[in-house]
Amino acid sequence: MSFRATASHPALILDDVRGAQKMLSGVARVTALEGSRHLTELVGAPVHLKCENLQRTGSFKLRGAYVRISGLTPVERAAGVVAASAGNHAQGVALASSLLGVRSTVFMPVGAPLPKVAATREYGAEVRLHGQVVDETLAAAQEHAQETGAVFIHPFDHPDIIAGQGTVGLEILEQCPEVRTIVLGLGGGGFAAGVAVAVKALRPDVRIVGVQAEGAACYPPSLAAGHPVSLDSPATMADGIKVGRPGDVPYRLVEELVDEVRTVTEDELSSALLLCLERAKLVVEPAGASPVAALLSDPKAFRGPVVAVLSGGNVDPLLMQRILRHGMSAAGRYLSLRLRLTDRPGALATLLAALTVADANVLDISHVRTDPRLGLTEAEVDLHLETKGPQHCAEVEAALRAAGYRVLG
């Protein structure tokens, strides 16, 4: 299918997204829309979670990749496709190519999580590890395209990609016709632009809110300047929305159709991921949790019913472990302390008894007795405790000080 839009004239319309929806029938799942009682109580209006983390390949990226590759000519298909990605786009391109019988080469950073690399290979792509950062990987993929004639599949800066991602918006309107606000992660802009094109054409009253990580928020300065602006060094654990510059094609659509762009902190992302896991029983990556983070940070700012799109669930287990610990700490459920005590027999047992009285669960303890910083009769203890919230953290620290311990932090 050939869409009306081109890279130089990004005038996507509803028919483009509807055409993509037909193309994806039987390929992409119509993902579930699940209610969230906890978020509903917090916001004061119905909140639903659109579970694109349960999509094939674990994210919405399959939608755009399949539509883009489907639109290639026979000559282009014969040349194969190439992409660069740290994860979700890589897997979407790999599966879409396999389904369409097209050879795919995917460049990934050397440090890409092993589960994502393995999954991309299993979906049928030839994986090449190159570069320490995505920019280096991207350059290698584009060089490969020039040398071999393979078609470069951009993760967000192409009308076909945007039309494919926009099918999520059509599903939301079908599943929740009463929706008044849609909140979704915003990276380069392809996803938000596609959803906005579909939704605003049918329901111009629905508010579209894009969410960026505070350390990788390229849209606020770009919208202020009136054109895409590059960030020097975007930094966030939410790699799915870690983009240094908006795409040229989606930028104009986001500028015109997205009502608001919000930013969230790393602590808010961690807390949101933890909430999705504990309350919704859903594994979500940091980028996918960004809409929930926005709801948690300012719950009364959203007119309901609200649909928050969980855009992906591809999270490395090691990163998940760190994020959960960080999220528990941000929620006051995890407390790290260093304190000094007198080095004598039974001192450690006495400390543990004081923690028992304070009802703090010891997760890990490190006892240092030989350090130049310590006096002859001193020992230092690092504690990692499971606690019950911010108030309990304060109570534990107060109890230790009251017992005569010197709490260093």
Buried (B, 14 or more C-beta within 10 A) or exposed (E): EEBEBEEEEBEBBBEBBBBBBEBBEEBBBBBBBBEBEBBBEBBEBBBBBBBBBBBBBBBBBBBBBBBBBBBBEEEBBEBBBBBBBBBBBBBBBBBBBBBBEBBBBBBBBEEBBEBBBEBBBEBBBBBBBBBEEBEBBBBBBBEBBEEEEBBBBBBBBBBBBBBBBBBBBBBBBEBBEEBBBBBBBBBBBBBBBBBBBBBBBEBEEBBBBBBBBBBBBBBBEBBEEEEBBEBEEBEBBBBBBBBBBBBBBBBBBBBEBBEBBBBBBBBBBBBBBBBBBBEBEBBBBBBBBBBBBBBBBEBEEBBBBBBBBBBBBBBBEEBBEEBBBBBBBBBBBBBEBBBBBEBEEEBBEBBBEBBEEBEBEEBEBEBBEEEEEBEEEBBBBBBBBEBBEEEBBEBBBEBBEEBEBEBEE
